[in-house]
């Protein structure tokens, strides 16, 4: 009987994992260029944390991997990286502010598996903790633009403000106690369309006039209704900063609500052209307080690595992990081959040695299949002459290097 991956999860064999890792490494480099620092949290969290009313709520039990351990404690696999971050900040009130952290790691949701939706997937998050400034929101947008441009995507980032949408909803006849339900429906606009949301509003007894404003998507009309709203000013500042800094991909979208209830201000969503969202985020100024911490403003943005990978898989080309392959043609040559490989690695060059003891033809085929750029052969002649030849597999040119002149390899392989 053969074994398969658990439903909704998948293996990444080396050819695919290298591409996924390339995306993660690129994003990590962008994050660190803004001064964000790494944080790691456990995959398993207490269920009480995951089901907090301002994160998932008790109903989240049906949407996550929930279980009891041998001590009969209620636990769950984390479904995002923001809730664990909020726990960390609440438990460590002395953290220097702003606390700028990034995390690239796996999360788990018990969704129904379908195209480009998995039960285990990787997120890459940046968050800025400790400032209410709209400039922190803007830095998250800058990070997102750098990531998406750097990976070569045709994309846009739509932005809105939850408070603006709330205030406008109240003006349009939605009652305050209906706001959460209304936003749950509005968050499905992309999936079920205006007619579908209108139907849900009718079933819930919610006034649907707001839908006309969402279809118009007019900042000018929104300004007319809300006039001196502080939330509207935050949104206007974010749009103005984006324009002044040439973030042409940033657009206003009044319909953007974000489904999670912990968002309190500006919200963002990253969309690939002709495709769904690949990232999202926003301001969540109340979440840390609900986990026992002091009142702490926070904002952040998250990328779905698996979605980025699925879009880039066919076009992304990642070279071999090894710069050089060493073929060894005799037992006597193995010791000097290992010594030489170690010294070459000391120059920052990656070297792989034949461990299968194959003939030259098989080694040559292996090198070509792997896309390794350089080949070195060690045999009896090399031991006698204390020299070896390094072959460029593209140009087929060969250069000779002495055992005591290994640094010469740096003139051939530029690192």
C-alpha positions as CSV (number, residue, x, y, z in Angstrom):
1,X,0.0,0.0,0.0
2,X,1.4,3.4,-1.0
3,X,1.1,6.6,1.1
4,X,0.0,10.0,-0.2
5,X,0.1,13.5,1.2
6,X,-2.7,14.5,3.5
7,X,-5.6,16.0,1.5
8,X,-5.1,19.7,0.8
9,X,-1.3,19.5,1.3
10,X,1.5,19.0,-1.1
11,X,5.2,18.0,-1.4
12,X,7.7,20.4,-2.9
13,X,10.4,18.3,-4.6
14,X,13.8,20.0,-5.1
15,X,13.1,21.5,-8.5
16,X,9.9,23.1,-7.2
17,X,11.3,23.8,-3.7
18,X,14.2,25.9,-5.2
19,X,11.6,28.1,-6.9
20,X,9.6,28.5,-3.7
21,X,12.7,29.2,-1.7
22,X,13.9,31.8,-4.3
23,X,10.6,33.7,-3.8
24,X,10.9,33.4,0.0
25,X,14.6,34.6,-0.1
26,X,13.8,37.5,-2.3
27,X,10.9,38.6,-0.1
28,X,13.1,38.2,3.0
29,X,15.7,40.5,1.4
30,X,13.1,43.2,0.7
31,X,11.7,42.9,4.3
32,X,15.2,43.3,5.8
33,X,16.0,46.3,3.5
34,X,13.3,48.2,5.5
35,X,14.8,47.2,8.8
36,X,12.3,44.4,9.7
37,X,13.6,41.7,12.0
38,X,12.7,38.0,12.1
39,X,10.4,36.4,14.6
40,X,9.4,32.7,14.9
41,X,6.3,31.5,16.8
42,X,5.0,27.9,17.4
43,X,2.8,26.2,14.9
44,X,0.5,25.1,17.7
45,X,-1.4,27.6,19.8
46,X,-4.0,27.4,22.6
47,X,-7.5,27.2,21.1
48,X,-8.6,30.1,23.4
49,X,-6.2,32.3,21.6
50,X,-7.3,31.3,18.1
51,X,-11.0,31.6,19.0
52,X,-10.7,35.0,20.7
53,X,-13.8,37.0,19.7
54,X,-11.6,39.6,17.9
55,X,-9.7,37.0,15.9
56,X,-11.6,33.9,14.9
57,X,-14.4,33.4,17.4
58,X,-15.7,30.1,18.6
59,X,-16.9,29.2,15.1
60,X,-13.3,29.1,14.0
61,X,-13.2,25.5,15.3
62,X,-14.8,24.3,12.1
63,X,-12.2,26.2,10.0
64,X,-8.9,25.2,11.6
65,X,-7.0,22.1,12.7
66,X,-8.4,21.7,16.2
67,X,-7.4,18.9,18.7
68,X,-6.8,18.0,22.3
69,X,-3.4,16.9,23.4
70,X,-2.6,14.1,26.0
71,X,-3.2,16.6,28.8
72,X,-6.7,17.2,27.5
73,X,-5.7,20.8,26.6
74,X,-7.6,22.4,23.7
75,X,-5.1,23.4,20.9
76,X,-5.1,24.3,17.2
77,X,-2.7,24.8,14.4
78,X,-2.2,28.6,13.7
79,X,-4.3,29.8,10.8
80,X,-2.3,33.1,10.3
81,X,0.8,34.8,11.6
82,X,-0.8,37.9,13.0
83,X,-2.6,36.3,16.0
84,X,0.6,34.7,17.3
85,X,2.4,38.0,16.8
86,X,-0.3,39.8,18.9
87,X,0.2,37.2,21.6
88,X,4.0,37.8,21.6
89,X,3.6,41.6,21.8
90,X,0.9,41.4,24.5
91,X,3.3,39.2,26.6
92,X,6.3,41.4,26.0
93,X,5.2,45.0,26.7
94,X,8.8,46.2,27.0
95,X,9.6,45.6,23.3
96,X,11.2,48.6,21.7
97,X,8.8,50.6,19.5
98,X,8.3,50.5,16.7
99,X,8.6,46.8,16.8
100,X,9.1,45.9,13.1
101,X,9.0,42.1,12.6
102,X,8.8,39.8,9.7
103,X,7.8,36.1,9.6
104,X,7.9,33.6,6.7
105,X,6.3,30.4,7.8
106,X,3.5,27.8,7.3
107,X,-0.1,28.2,8.5
108,X,-3.0,25.8,8.4
109,X,-6.7,26.1,7.6
110,X,-9.3,23.4,7.2
111,X,-10.8,24.8,4.0
112,X,-12.3,22.7,1.3
113,X,-9.3,22.1,-1.0
114,X,-9.7,23.6,-4.5
115,X,-7.6,25.1,-7.3
116,X,-4.8,27.3,-5.7
117,X,-6.3,26.8,-2.2
118,X,-4.5,24.5,0.2
119,X,-4.9,23.5,3.8
120,X,-1.2,24.0,4.5
121,X,0.5,27.1,2.9
122,X,3.2,29.6,3.6
123,X,2.7,33.2,4.4
124,X,5.2,36.1,4.5
125,X,4.3,38.9,6.9
126,X,5.6,42.3,7.9
127,X,4.1,44.2,10.7
128,X,4.8,47.5,12.4
129,X,3.8,47.7,16.1
130,X,3.5,50.8,18.3
131,X,2.6,53.7,16.0
132,X,-0.7,55.1,14.8
133,X,0.9,57.0,12.0
134,X,-0.4,56.5,8.5
135,X,3.3,56.6,7.5
136,X,3.6,53.0,8.9
137,X,0.6,52.0,6.6
138,X,2.4,53.6,3.7
139,X,5.7,51.7,4.4
140,X,3.7,48.5,4.2
141,X,2.5,49.5,0.8
142,X,6.1,50.4,-0.3
143,X,7.2,46.9,0.8
144,X,4.4,45.3,-1.2
145,X,5.2,47.3,-4.3
146,X,8.9,46.4,-4.1
147,X,8.1,42.7,-3.7
148,X,5.6,42.6,-6.5
149,X,7.7,44.6,-8.9
150,X,10.8,42.7,-8.0
151,X,9.1,39.4,-8.8
152,X,7.9,40.8,-12.2
153,X,4.2,40.8,-11.6
154,X,1.5,42.9,-13.4
155,X,-0.5,43.9,-10.3
156,X,-2.5,46.4,-8.4
157,X,-3.0,47.2,-4.7
158,X,-6.5,48.3,-3.8
159,X,-6.9,50.2,-0.5
160,X,-9.7,51.4,1.7
161,X,-10.4,52.2,5.3
162,X,-12.7,50.1,7.5
163,X,-13.9,53.1,9.5
164,X,-14.7,55.0,6.3
165,X,-16.8,52.0,5.1
166,X,-18.4,51.8,8.5
167,X,-19.3,55.5,8.6
168,X,-20.6,55.4,5.1
169,X,-22.7,52.3,5.9
170,X,-24.3,54.0,8.8
171,X,-25.1,57.0,6.5
172,X,-26.7,54.5,4.1
173,X,-29.1,53.1,6.7
174,X,-27.2,50.1,8.0
175,X,-27.6,49.8,11.8
176,X,-24.5,49.6,14.0
177,X,-25.3,46.1,15.2
178,X,-25.5,45.0,11.5
179,X,-22.1,46.2,10.5
180,X,-20.2,42.9,11.2
181,X,-22.7,40.9,9.2
182,X,-22.8,43.4,6.4
183,X,-19.0,43.3,6.1
184,X,-18.9,39.5,6.0
185,X,-21.2,39.7,3.0
186,X,-19.2,42.6,1.4
187,X,-16.0,40.6,1.7
188,X,-17.6,38.1,-0.8
189,X,-18.1,40.7,-3.5
190,X,-15.4,39.3,-5.7
191,X,-16.9,35.8,-5.4
192,X,-20.6,36.3,-5.6
193,X,-20.9,39.7,-7.2
194,X,-23.2,42.6,-6.3
195,X,-26.4,40.6,-6.9
196,X,-25.2,37.9,-4.5
197,X,-24.4,40.4,-1.8
198,X,-27.7,42.1,-2.3
199,X,-29.5,38.8,-1.8
200,X,-27.6,38.1,1.4
201,X,-28.4,41.6,2.7
202,X,-32.1,41.0,1.9
203,X,-32.0,37.7,3.8
204,X,-30.3,39.4,6.8
205,X,-32.7,42.4,6.7
206,X,-29.9,44.8,5.9
207,X,-30.4,48.0,4.0
208,X,-28.7,47.6,0.6
209,X,-28.3,51.3,-0.4
210,X,-24.5,51.1,0.3
211,X,-24.1,48.8,-2.7
212,X,-24.8,51.7,-5.1
213,X,-22.0,53.7,-3.5
214,X,-19.7,50.7,-3.8
215,X,-20.5,50.2,-7.5
216,X,-19.8,54.0,-8.1
217,X,-16.5,53.7,-6.2
218,X,-16.3,57.5,-6.1
219,X,-13.8,59.1,-3.6
220,X,-15.5,62.4,-4.4
221,X,-18.9,61.1,-3.3
222,X,-17.5,59.5,-0.2
223,X,-15.9,62.9,0.7
224,X,-19.3,64.6,0.2
225,X,-21.0,62.2,2.6
226,X,-18.3,62.1,5.3
227,X,-16.8,65.6,5.0
228,X,-14.5,66.0,8.1
229,X,-14.0,62.3,8.9
230,X,-10.6,61.6,10.5
231,X,-10.7,58.1,9.0
232,X,-11.2,59.6,5.5
233,X,-8.2,61.9,6.1
234,X,-6.1,58.9,6.9
235,X,-7.2,57.3,3.6
236,X,-6.6,60.5,1.6
237,X,-3.1,60.8,3.1
238,X,-2.3,57.2,2.1
239,X,-3.5,57.8,-1.5
240,X,-1.6,61.1,-1.7
241,X,1.6,59.6,-0.4
242,X,1.3,56.8,-3.0
243,X,0.8,59.3,-5.8
244,X,3.7,61.5,-4.7
245,X,6.0,58.4,-4.4
246,X,5.0,57.0,-7.8
247,X,3.2,53.9,-6.5
248,X,1.0,53.8,-9.6
249,X,-0.3,50.4,-8.7
250,X,-2.2,51.7,-5.6
251,X,-5.9,52.3,-6.2
252,X,-8.9,53.3,-4.1
253,X,-11.6,50.6,-3.8
254,X,-14.5,51.5,-1.5
255,X,-15.8,47.9,-1.6
256,X,-12.7,46.5,0.2
257,X,-13.8,45.4,3.6
258,X,-11.4,42.5,4.6
259,X,-13.2,39.6,6.3
260,X,-11.3,39.4,9.5
261,X,-13.0,41.5,12.2
262,X,-9.8,42.7,13.8
263,X,-9.1,45.4,11.2
264,X,-9.7,48.9,12.4
265,X,-8.4,51.4,9.8
266,X,-6.7,51.4,6.4
267,X,-6.8,48.0,4.7
268,X,-5.0,46.7,1.6
269,X,-5.3,43.9,-0.9
270,X,-2.8,42.8,-3.6
271,X,-4.2,41.5,-6.8
272,X,-2.4,40.0,-9.8
273,X,-3.8,41.1,-13.2
274,X,-6.7,38.7,-14.2
275,X,-6.2,36.8,-11.0
276,X,-7.2,36.7,-7.3
277,X,-5.6,38.2,-4.3
278,X,-2.0,37.2,-3.5
279,X,-1.6,39.3,-0.4
280,X,-3.5,41.6,2.0
281,X,-3.3,43.4,5.3
282,X,-4.2,46.6,7.2
283,X,-4.4,48.3,10.5
284,X,-5.4,46.4,13.6
285,X,-5.1,48.8,16.6
286,X,-7.2,46.8,19.1
287,X,-6.1,43.2,18.7
288,X,-3.1,43.2,21.0
289,X,-5.2,44.8,23.8
290,X,-7.7,41.9,23.5
291,X,-4.9,39.5,24.3
292,X,-4.0,41.2,27.6
293,X,-1.5,43.7,26.4
294,X,-1.7,47.5,26.7
295,X,-3.4,49.6,24.0
296,X,-1.0,49.1,21.1
297,X,-1.5,50.3,17.5
298,X,-0.4,48.0,14.8
299,X,-0.4,47.6,11.0
300,X,0.9,45.0,8.6
301,X,0.7,43.2,5.3
302,X,0.9,39.5,4.3
303,X,1.8,37.7,1.1
304,X,0.6,34.2,0.1
305,X,3.9,32.5,-0.9
306,X,2.0,29.5,-2.5
307,X,-0.1,31.8,-4.7
308,X,2.9,33.7,-5.8
309,X,4.7,30.4,-6.5
310,X,1.7,29.0,-8.5
311,X,1.8,32.1,-10.8
312,X,5.6,32.0,-11.2
313,X,6.2,28.2,-11.4
314,X,6.2,28.0,-15.2
315,X,8.3,31.1,-15.9
316,X,10.7,31.2,-13.0
317,X,14.1,29.7,-13.8
318,X,16.4,28.9,-10.9
319,X,19.8,27.6,-11.5
320,X,21.6,24.6,-10.0
321,X,22.6,24.8,-6.3
322,X,26.1,23.6,-7.2
323,X,28.6,25.8,-9.1
324,X,31.0,22.9,-9.7
325,X,30.7,19.1,-10.0
326,X,33.8,16.9,-9.3
327,X,33.9,13.6,-11.1
328,X,36.3,11.1,-9.5
329,X,37.6,8.3,-11.7
330,X,39.7,6.3,-9.2
331,X,39.5,5.3,-5.5
332,X,42.9,6.8,-4.9
333,X,41.7,10.2,-6.1
334,X,38.8,10.6,-3.7
335,X,40.8,11.9,-0.7
336,X,42.4,14.7,-2.7
337,X,39.1,15.4,-4.4
338,X,37.4,15.9,-1.0
339,X,40.3,18.1,0.2
340,X,40.2,20.2,-3.0
341,X,36.4,20.6,-2.9
342,X,36.6,21.8,0.8
343,X,39.2,24.5,-0.1
344,X,37.1,25.7,-3.1
345,X,34.0,26.0,-0.9
346,X,36.1,28.2,1.3
347,X,36.1,30.7,-1.6
348,X,32.3,30.8,-1.4
349,X,31.8,28.4,-4.4
350,X,29.4,25.5,-4.0
351,X,30.9,22.1,-5.0
352,X,29.3,18.7,-5.4
353,X,31.3,15.5,-5.6
354,X,30.3,12.3,-7.3
355,X,29.2,9.9,-4.6
356,X,27.7,7.3,-6.9
357,X,31.1,6.2,-8.4
358,X,29.7,6.5,-11.9
359,X,31.6,6.4,-15.2
360,X,32.4,9.6,-17.0
361,X,29.5,9.4,-19.4
362,X,26.9,9.1,-16.6
363,X,28.5,11.9,-14.7
364,X,28.4,14.1,-17.8
365,X,24.7,13.4,-18.2
366,X,24.1,14.2,-14.5
367,X,25.9,17.6,-14.8
368,X,23.9,18.5,-17.9
369,X,20.6,17.5,-16.4
370,X,21.3,19.5,-13.2
371,X,22.4,22.5,-15.1
372,X,25.8,22.7,-13.2
373,X,28.0,25.2,-14.9
374,X,31.5,23.7,-14.3
375,X,33.0,20.2,-14.2
376,X,36.3,19.1,-12.7
377,X,37.7,15.6,-13.2
378,X,40.1,13.8,-10.7
379,X,41.9,10.7,-11.8
380,X,45.4,9.1,-11.9
381,X,46.7,11.7,-14.3
382,X,45.6,14.6,-12.1
383,X,47.2,12.9,-9.0
384,X,50.5,12.6,-10.9
385,X,50.6,16.1,-12.4
386,X,49.1,17.8,-9.3
387,X,46.9,19.7,-11.7
388,X,43.3,19.5,-12.8
389,X,41.2,21.0,-15.6
390,X,37.9,22.9,-15.0
391,X,35.5,22.8,-17.9
392,X,32.9,25.4,-18.6
393,X,29.8,23.3,-19.6
394,X,28.4,26.1,-21.8
395,X,31.4,27.2,-23.8
396,X,33.2,23.8,-23.5
397,X,36.4,25.8,-22.7
398,X,38.9,24.2,-20.2
399,X,41.4,25.9,-18.0
400,X,44.2,24.2,-15.9
401,X,44.7,24.8,-12.2
402,X,47.4,23.5,-9.9
403,X,46.6,22.0,-6.6
404,X,48.7,24.7,-4.9
405,X,47.1,27.5,-6.9
406,X,43.4,27.0,-6.2
407,X,42.6,30.7,-5.8
408,X,42.9,30.9,-9.6
409,X,39.4,29.4,-9.7
410,X,38.1,32.8,-8.7
411,X,39.2,34.3,-12.0
412,X,37.0,31.6,-13.8
413,X,34.0,31.5,-11.4
414,X,33.0,35.0,-10.4
415,X,31.5,35.1,-6.9
